[in-house]
Amino acid sequence: MTTKITMAVLILALAYTIMPEANAEASIYSGRYTKHFKPRSHLNEDNEVIQIQWGDDGRFYNAGTFVNSHYVRSYQLGIGESWKYGRHELGVGASAIYGYEGYIHTLGYGVLVSPGLYYQFNIAKRISFKVLVMPAVYNAGFSYGF
């Protein structure tokens, strides 16, 4: 738990350092439920996702950490586009992910590039339910905007 909190604080600090504009929207996401599209008994179903997302005018950036399907701590940086429709938001993007060396084919140094998308429903002004979908898994949790 302490590692998760530490990583979230570090990612948040990084996000504020490189955030392009002071008025950009930002949120922190905690993924609480993970499921593989092809379940196998040896795969991790609790990815413990912590992710920060920031951006403005549809373009977003994100950074996060999670325990991957092979129980290895992984780190992610991404970029994408999002569209808002009232209380609904849809985003699509790509991420560079570090932490898969020896488990799947990577670009080298354990880094792979993966597409992804998300759906977010705004429950209240700052609280949202969010589902992330990647090629092998989906993850659901809550997001807090600030």
C-alpha positions in Angstrom: 0.0 0.0 0.0 2.8 2.4 0.9 4.5 1.7 -2.5 1.2 2.5 -4.3 0.8 5.8 -2.4 4.4 6.8 -3.0 4.2 6.1 -6.8 0.9 8.0 -7.0 2.5 11.1 -5.3 5.6 10.8 -7.6 3.5 10.5 -10.7 1.3 13.5 -9.6 4.4 15.6 -9.0 5.7 14.7 -12.5 2.4 15.5 -14.1 2.3 19.0 -12.5 5.9 19.6 -13.6 5.2 18.9 -17.3 1.6 19.9 -17.5 1.4 22.3 -20.5 -1.1 24.8 -19.1 -2.2 25.8 -15.6 -5.8 25.4 -16.6 -5.5 21.9 -17.9 -7.8 19.3 -16.3 -6.2 16.5 -14.2 -7.5 13.4 -12.5 -6.1 10.4 -10.6 -7.5 6.9 -11.3 -7.5 3.9 -9.0 -8.3 0.7 -10.9 -10.0 -1.7 -8.5 -11.1 -4.6 -10.8 -9.1 -6.4 -13.5 -10.2 -9.2 -15.8 -8.4 -10.8 -18.7 -10.2 -11.5 -22.0 -8.7 -15.0 -22.0 -8.5 -15.9 -18.2 -5.7 -18.3 -17.1 -5.1 -19.4 -13.6 -1.5 -18.1 -13.5 -2.3 -14.5 -14.5 -2.7 -11.7 -12.1 -6.3 -10.4 -11.9 -5.5 -7.6 -9.5 -3.4 -5.1 -11.4 -3.5 -2.4 -8.6 -3.6 0.5 -11.2 -2.7 4.0 -10.2 -2.8 6.5 -13.0 -2.7 10.3 -13.4 -4.3 11.9 -16.5 -4.1 15.5 -17.6 -4.8 17.5 -20.7 -7.0 20.1 -22.3 -9.1 20.5 -25.5 -9.4 16.7 -26.1 -5.6 15.9 -26.0 -4.6 13.9 -22.9 -1.4 12.6 -21.4 -1.2 9.9 -18.7 1.3 8.2 -16.5 0.8 5.3 -14.2 2.0 2.2 -12.4 0.4 -1.2 -12.0 1.3 -4.9 -11.3 1.1 -6.6 -14.7 -0.4 -10.0 -15.6 2.9 -11.7 -14.6 3.0 -10.0 -11.1 5.8 -7.5 -12.1 5.5 -3.8 -11.2 5.2 -1.9 -14.5 5.2 1.8 -15.5 3.2 3.4 -18.3 3.3 6.7 -20.2 0.6 7.5 -22.7 -1.0 10.1 -25.1 -4.4 10.2 -26.7 -7.6 12.0 -27.6 -10.8 12.2 -25.7 -14.4 13.3 -26.5 -16.9 14.5 -23.9 -20.7 14.1 -24.3 -22.4 15.5 -21.2 -21.5 13.2 -18.3 -19.8 10.6 -20.6 -16.3 10.6 -21.9 -14.5 8.4 -24.4 -10.8 8.3 -25.0 -8.4 6.4 -27.3 -4.6 6.5 -27.2 -1.3 4.6 -27.0 1.1 3.9 -24.2 4.7 2.9 -23.8 4.8 0.4 -21.0 7.9 -0.8 -19.1 8.0 -4.1 -17.2 7.3 -7.0 -19.6 10.9 -8.1 -20.4 11.0 -11.9 -20.6 7.2 -12.3 -20.7 6.2 -11.1 -24.1 7.9 -9.6 -27.2 8.9 -6.0 -26.5 10.8 -3.2 -28.3 13.8 -3.9 -26.1 14.6 -3.1 -22.4 11.2 -4.5 -21.5 9.2 -1.7 -23.2 6.2 -2.4 -25.3 3.7 0.0 -27.1 0.0 -0.8 -26.6 -3.2 0.8 -27.8 -6.0 1.4 -25.4 -9.3 3.1 -24.8 -11.4 4.2 -21.9 -15.0 5.1 -21.1 -15.7 7.4 -18.2 -19.1 8.3 -16.5 -19.0 11.4 -14.3 -21.0 10.5 -11.2 -20.4 13.8 -9.5 -18.5 17.0 -10.2 -15.1 15.4 -9.4 -15.8 11.7 -9.1 -16.1 9.3 -12.1 -16.4 5.6 -12.8 -13.9 4.6 -15.5 -13.2 1.5 -17.5 -9.8 1.0 -19.3 -9.6 -1.5 -22.1 -6.3 -2.8 -23.4 -5.6 -5.7 -25.8 -5.5 -8.4 -23.1 -7.4 -6.9 -20.2 -10.0 -4.5 -19.0 -9.8 -2.6 -15.7 -12.5 -0.7 -13.8 -12.3 1.8 -11.0 -12.8 5.3 -9.9 -11.3 8.6 -10.9 -11.0 11.9 -9.0 -10.7 15.1 -10.9 -8.9 18.2 -9.5 
